Amino acid sequence: MSDPGFTVHRLNSMKIANFFLLVNDRELTLIDTGNKDKIENLRSKFDHTGHSLDQLKRIIATHCHPDHIGSMAALKQVTGAQVLAHEAEAPFITHEARLPRARGPAWLLHSLTEPVFRAERCRVDKTLKHGDSIEGTGLTAIHTPGHSPGSTCLYHRGARALFTGDAFINMFGKVRGPIPAFCWEIQQARRSLARLLELDVETIYFAHGETIREGGNERIRSLAEAFNAV
């Protein structure tokens, strides 16, 4: 079943990460912001959707990595949009805590590049917990820790739609779990996928990869079963 008040525009950042403009009853919500970009470029992306950057009401961070929140501080400054993030992720966005390092082989790469690509400090106006409903969006926060401590998927029950963050991805023609080398805790990330089995999902909006418009439940179930078999 679709929700007539729910419209999604997929935006792209440097052909690396997708972020999403959600229009729900004429309110504008941005799910992630992509890499750091010029406000002029972001304004142009909004214009192409038929909406104005000045209408942005809120930004929801799925997690704190710079390819997801790189432009968050600049957007908040220009638009005054409210910023929301899971309570376990907020300290990394506000720089009250250091970005958690991956525990896999990429830890050295992370250590060298994190100071260069680190997103600017941004105030978080509201913290989220698992199961919280986000006013004005129809979205529910689904805490899926592992990729980072506060990684969060966002679920829209009326549209049967799931925004994955980096809980899992759709790359190279295959839906796959988070890349171990870039995970804070890969086993926790895999266990978190079981939480998504409780949802009724048709459409999956990936931060990395193409949107899947049908069969979402089957994709999630297959992925979770594959991890259980390991």
N, C-alpha and C positions, 0 to 999 in steps of 0.2 A: 504494500500500500504506500502510495506517495503522499507527501504533505504539500498542498498547493501553496503554502506560505513559505516554503523552504527552497531557496535558490542558492547554488554554489558556483562560484567562479574560481577555476584553478589558475593561480598565478605561478610564475616560475622564476627562480633566482639562479642566474649564471648557469642554467641548464644542469644544476646540481640538485636542488631541492625545490619541491612544490610547497606553496603555502596557499591558503584558501580564504576567499572572501565569501562570507555567509550572509545572505540577505533573508531575514526572517521577519515578516510583518513590517518591512521597510526599515528595520534596524540593521546597521552594518556591524559585523563582527569579523575580525581577522584571526584566523587560526595560524599561528606562527607568522614570521615576517621575512623569512629567507635570510640570505647573507646581508652584510652591510651594503647599503646602496644609497644613491643620492635621492633626496626627497623628490626631485624633479622626475626621476625615473619611476618612483613609486606612484607619484601623482598621475603619470601617464598610464600606468597599468590600471589604476582605478578608472580613469577616463574611458579606457577601452571597454570596460564592463558596463558603462553607462551610469556610473556612480562617481561621487566626488569624495576625495580623500578627507575633506572637511566634515563629512557625515559619519566618519568612523567613530563608533561609540565604545568599543572594547577590543582588546587584544588578548587572546588566550594562548599561552605558551604550552606546547606539549612537553617540552623539556628545554634545558638551558644551553645546548650546544650552539655554537655561533652560526651554523648554517640554518638555524631555526629562529634565532632571536637577534641576528646581527643588526637589524634595523629598528629594533623595538624602542630603544631609548630615543632615537631621532623622531620616530612616529609619535611617541607619547608627547614629546616636547612640542611638536607642531600641531597636533590634533587635540591634545588633552584627553585622549582615550584612556579608559580604565584598563589596567593590566591585571590579569589573573593567571595564577600558576599554582600547581600543587604545593602544599605546605613544605614538603620535603625538597622541593626544587627551588623555592623562593630564595633561600640564602645564597645560592650560586648566581642568581640573576641580580641580586642587590650587592653582590661582592662581599657579603658578610662571611662567606665561606669560599674556599678555593674549589674551582671546578673539579669534580671527581675524575681521577685518571682511570683510563681503561686498564684492566688488570691482565690483558692479553699481551701478545707480542708487540703491539703498537704503542706500548707505554713510553718508549724512548721518543718515537715520533711525536706523540702527544706532548711530551715534556718540552720538546724543542719548538713546536709550532703554537702551542696554546697561548703563550704571551703575545704572539703576533696577531692571531685571529680572535682573541678574546673579545666578546661583545662588550659594549660600554655598559657601565652600571645603570640599572633602571629600577625605579621604585615599583614594588608589587602592591597594588591597591587592595587585592583580595586574594586570600589563599584558599585552596580547594582541598577537599578530602574525597576519598572514594565514595561514589554514589551521590555527590552533590549535584543538584540541578542548577544550571546557570541561567539566571533570569534573562528573558528577552531573546533566547536563542533556541530553546527546545532541546539543548544539549545536556547530557549527563557526563560527569567526569568518571572515567574508569581508570583507577590507578594500576599501572602495569610496570612496576619497578624492575630494574635489571639493566636496561640500556643506560640508565642513570637512576639515582635513588627516587626521584619524583616523576619519572616518565609517566605520561598520561595519554590515554586514548579518549576520544570524545564521541559519544553515541547519540544519535538522533532517532528516537523510537518511532516517531510518526513517519519519517522517511526511510526507516530501516537502513540507516547509513552510519558508517563508522569511519572516523578519521584516525589513522594509525599512529601518527608521529613516527618514531622509529622502532615501535614495538615489533613490527615486521614490515617487509618491503616487497616490491614487485620489480625485480631487476633481471635483465638478460633473459626475459621471457619466462620467468619463474617466480612464483610467490615463495619467499623464503624468510626464515627468521632473522633476527638481528645479527649483524656480522660480529663474531666473537671478539675480534681484535679491537673493536671500538666500544665494547661493553664494559660497564662498571662491574657487573656480575652476571655472566652469561647464563649460569644455571638458573638464577632467579628470573632472568628475562624469559627463559623457556617455560618456567613454571607459571609465569604471569599470563601466558597465552591461554591457559585453561580458564581464566576468568572471563575471557571473551566468548567461551562456548555457551555462556548463560544468556547471551544476547541473540536477538533475531535480526540478522544482517543480510541485506541484499546487495547494497552498494558499498564498496570499500574505496576510500580516498587515501592514496598513499603519498607520504612525503617524498618518497623516492620511488618513482615508477608510475606507470599509467593506471588510471582509475579502472576498477572492475565494476561493471554495471549490474551484474547478476551473479547469483551463485555464491554470495559471500559466506553463508554458513558453511557450505561444503569446503571452501578454501581454508577457512579457519580450522575446521575439524581435521582436515587432512594434515595440516601443518602441526597441530597439537599432537596428533597421533604419531607422526613421524618422530617428534621429540620424545614421546613416551616410549618409543621402541628402542631408543638409543641406550 
